[in-house]
Amino acid sequence: MDYDIVFIGHMCFDEIIPFGGSPVVAPGSAVLCGAMVAARIGKRVAAVVKMRTEDADILRPMQEVGVRTHVIPAPFTTYSRVLHESENVDDRKLTIVRTAGLISLEDVPELASRSVHLAGISNTEFDMRLMQGLGARGHSLSVDLQSFVRQVQPVTGEIRFGDVENKRDIVSIMDRVKLDVVEARILTGTDDLAEAALVVESWGCREIMITHAEGVLLRADGQTHYQRFSNHSIVGRTGRGDTTFAAYLGWRLDHGVEESLRFAAALVSIKMESRGPFAGTVKDVLQRIREKHARLS
């Protein structure tokens, strides 16, 4: 079977501790958020995930919407903890309690796909050999740069954000990359989203997406575009960037840059208004565009 998008990464148990609230544990990961989005907007999707085979029940939400899953067995399923330490939704303490470990090139089946996205949540998932090998297979590649900026401390499991020594090499392999405002500042040295996108572009990637609390910037084919979010709640903030980029990747397969960015901003705005992965439809997104995004920029 040929796919539109293949997502590669860890499946996780996410423990979310909201500011002033009670912890909630649920299946998560960038793969889950992304694959659910792409499937719900009508794309043929596969997910290659490293996890403990005994935890296969957490794959069911993806499978129920048509995602084909391929499990790479691991001793553990990754368990992440997200502690919101203030009312600022971007102020989070991240910890990897357990990790499934690096994914090797030999573990990834050769699947025919229009796009392959490396959807990681920390630096415990991908290495250069994997990325170079996937590139050599001829795939159109994308990656979330949080997969390298988020660096798991060996003893505590706490994630610290740090610069990435081989960032230029990583970006040069990719057709598209995604990062958020914090990761952009660490990697490029600037808080200005447009300037940061230009720096990343100079490393050899043609499409760069940067998200922040208010919206999403995209640098593509030498032009900069921006869309504000329209959500009226942030209860579903976890997975914001993963969802935005997956929606863009899926719509971009058959649509232009600006239209795809508007679609992604509208879709993630809906997603942030409720917990969990995006559960809406293309019709919902198009309605949100008409109501809230036709003139937002």
DARA-V372478 format. One line per field, one symbol per residue. phi: phi as a letter, one per 30 degrees, with the letter a starting at -180 (. if undefined). psi: psi as a letter, one per 30 degrees, with the letter a starting at -180 (. if undefined). burial: I if it has 16 or more other C-alpha atoms within 10 Angstrom, else O. A space follows every 50 residues. Layout:
phi = ???
psi = ???
burial = ???
//
This chain:
phi = .ccdbccblddbcccccddibcdbcaeakddeedddddddcjcdbbbcbc adddceeddeedddcjddcbccdbdbcebcbccdcadddccbccbcdbbd jdcceddcddcdadabcdcccadccbbddddddddddjddcbbcdddbdd cddeddiddccbdbeceddddddcdbbbacdddddddcibdddddddddd eddjccbbcbcadclbcbcbhibcbbbddbdcabdcdejedededddded ddebbdddddddddddddddeddadidebcbeeddddddddbcdbda
psi = kklekkkkakllkkjkjljgakkkklkaleeeeeeeeeefggljklkjkk lkffgffffeeeefggkkkjkjklflkkjkkjjjfafjffjkkkkjelkf lkkleffjljkkkfkkkjilflggekleeeeeeeeffgkjklkjfffeej jkkeeffkkkklljeheeeeeffkfklklaeeeeeeefgkfjeeeeeeee effgkfkkkklaefakkkjkhglklkkllgkglgfhekgeeeeeeeeeee efeglleeeeeeeeeeefeeefgllllkgaleeeeeeeeeeffegk.
burial = OOIIIIIIIIIIIIIIIIIOOOOOOOIIIIIIIIIIIIIIIOIIIIIIII IIOOOOOIIOOIIOIIIIIIIIOIOIIIIIIIIIOOOOOOOIOIIIOIII IIIOIOOIOOIIIIIIIIIIIIIIIIIOOIIOOIOOOOIIIIIIIIIIII IIOOOOIIIOIOIIOOOIOIIIIIIIIIIIIIIIIIIIOIOOIIOIIIII IOOIIIIIIIIIIOIIIIIIOOOIIIIIIIIOOIOIIIIIIIIIIIIIII IIOOOOIIOIIIIIIIIIIIIIIOOIIIOOOOOOIIOIIOOIIOOOO
//
